[in-house]
Each structure stands twice: as structure tokens, then as C-alpha cells.
Amino acid sequence: MGRLTVCVAMCTYNGERFLAQQLESIASQSRKPDAMIVSDDGSSDSTPRMVESFARRAGFPVNLILNEQNLGFIGNFEQAIRACEGDIIVLSDQDDEWLPHRLEKIESAFLAAPGLGLVFSDAHLVDEDGRPLGARLWEAVGFTPREQRRFASGAGFEVLVRHNVVSGTTMALAARYRETALPIPDLRGVTGHDGWISLMIAAAAPVSIIAEPLVKYRQHGGNIIGARDASMVEKQQIALRNWREFYAIQLLLFEDAHARLSGLSSVPERNLRILSEKICHVKHRTSLRHVSRPRRVWPVLRELASGGYGRFSKGILSAGLDLVARG
């Protein structure tokens, strides 16, 4: 079996509390990285010194980038990804912990499918002290067994158009597809960098899943993006509060994705058509905010009957939300 070059892209910002454990888990991999990029977004704690100390003993090249100006979470990740060289770019948060065979499993997935664009795995959810929470990431984000089978059958793009199931902390991408996803737009809370990257690459290339957990995904008060499994009631309340802004911004993002992907010969027409249908569905949901509740009944029922809510949202739950949300 051949060998691919693997570069880790890590972002840091005031991460001294958990960083040592994460760095040690990377150094202890059964398959070592060929290189590592750490982009620090202006930490005021000991994070840069910890990385510098790690670089001297890591046994592989570690390049620390110190930002003079704060780029923000997404901008910092984009910078780290751009700085990576090699065949595979593996994303890393600063506060998690990798299981020892993560890189070995990732490399094997890419070697087994030479045209693969992206791979992601499940993860164990742990508390701030690393204690298991008794749940897995895929369960928390609603990545169902049926959707997992759809990825296995080559329909992952359709799943991602409906909702994001990929966490950056479990993601690795083929470097040749980096420019398909970059630059990352201003996502403004609609999705994370992981949702954008996975959607764009899945439009152009196969995506594979690794069903076993390869990361201990730490849940704590300092998370920028976490995976706490909110109850259905909580999710509905959040959706109701942000109804207007959320769908208007989501529409802009999907239109941006369609415009970029339309210029790529690697993107099948079928995927562009699916994306166009998603845009039409989001336009439908966006337009309802201008309509009184009684007048929404027919357009909502019509979209529900056509299958739009089932294919691109949460089915009857989303239809019900559109009926009751304030205009």
C-alpha cells in the first residue's frame, strides 16, 4: 500500500487549558503527521509558547503562524488550511483529544478511494475533564443510520444540502479540493466552516465516512462550536427567535455556493440541480415571513406535498414551524 503526505491544520486562541492534551494526542499517533500548521489568532496566554515547546520535540515539522490582527475563528482556520502542504489536510481544534489511530484510519480511507474529496468520522463526547458523556457526536447532530447509508451509496451531497452533519474536529480533506471550498464566506451563525467546506467538496467529489469515533470531542463553556444535544423544544425555540434572519442569510449562502460551483467542470449537473431546488425551497421559507399566518397554510401544505420539506428541511416539523413563526 502506498503512502500519502498528511498535514495537520490547527487553530489556537487562548487555548492553554486543554492544548497540552491535544498536542500530546497528535504526537502519539500510530501514523505521525508529515507536518503541522498552527495558526494562533493573537493569544494572550501561554498558547504560543506551548506550541513552540511542542515543535522542538514533536519529531515532525511544526510551523507556528502568529497573527498580528485577530482573524476570527473562520478566518484563522482558512489561513491554516491554505498554509498546509501535502496530499491530505486534517483539521484539528485546540481542545479535543485524538484517539491514537486517527491519522492511520484517515490515510487508509484516502488510499482506498483515490478520488476521495473528504472524510469524516464519529466522535465520543466528553466533558471538560475528559470524562465520557455517554453519547456520540453523530447522534447529537442527528446524523441518522439512514443518512449514513446514503453516504455509503454516494448520496452524501443530498444529505449535506438538507443539513450539515460534519464537524470540523473530525474532518480531513484532499488538498487538491482546497480551492473548491476557499474562501469561506461570512457564515454569520448559519453554519460553521465545516458545513461550508463539506458541502462544497461533496458537490465535486465523493465523501466517505468512518463510523467509529476517532476523536474525544470536548464539551465545555469555552467552546466556539459545540455539540450539546439540545432538546427538540429548545431547537424549536431557537428557530422561532431567529426565523427571519436565518433563512435570509441561508439563502445568500446557497446562492453563493451555486454561483461558485457552476463554474467548476468537476461538479455534476445533477448536484447543481439539487442545489437549485434547495435554493427554491429556502426562498419559499424566506417568503413566508411576509405572509400572515392564516395565508401561509396553503403554500406550506403545497411545499409539504411536493416533498420540499422532506428533502431539504426537517419534514413536517419544519412545516409546522413555518406555520406558527412570527412574520
Secondary structure, 3 states (H helix, E strand, C coil): CCCCCEEEEEEECCCHHHHHHHHHHHHCCCCCCCEEEEEECCCCCCHHHHHHHHHHHCCCCEEEEECCCCCHHHHHHHHHHHHCCCCEEEEECCCCEECCCHHHHHHHHHHHCCCCCEEEEEEEEECCCCCEEEEEHHHHCCCCHHHHHHHHCCCHHHHHHHCCCCCHHHEEEEHHHHHHHCCCCCCCCCCCHHHHHHHHHHHHCCEEEEEEEEEEEECCCCCCCCCCCCCHHHHHHHHHHCHHHHHHHHHHHHHHHHHHHCCCCCCCHHHHHHHHHHHHHHHHHHHHHHCCHHHHHHHHHHHHHHCHHHHHCCCHHHHHHHHHCCC
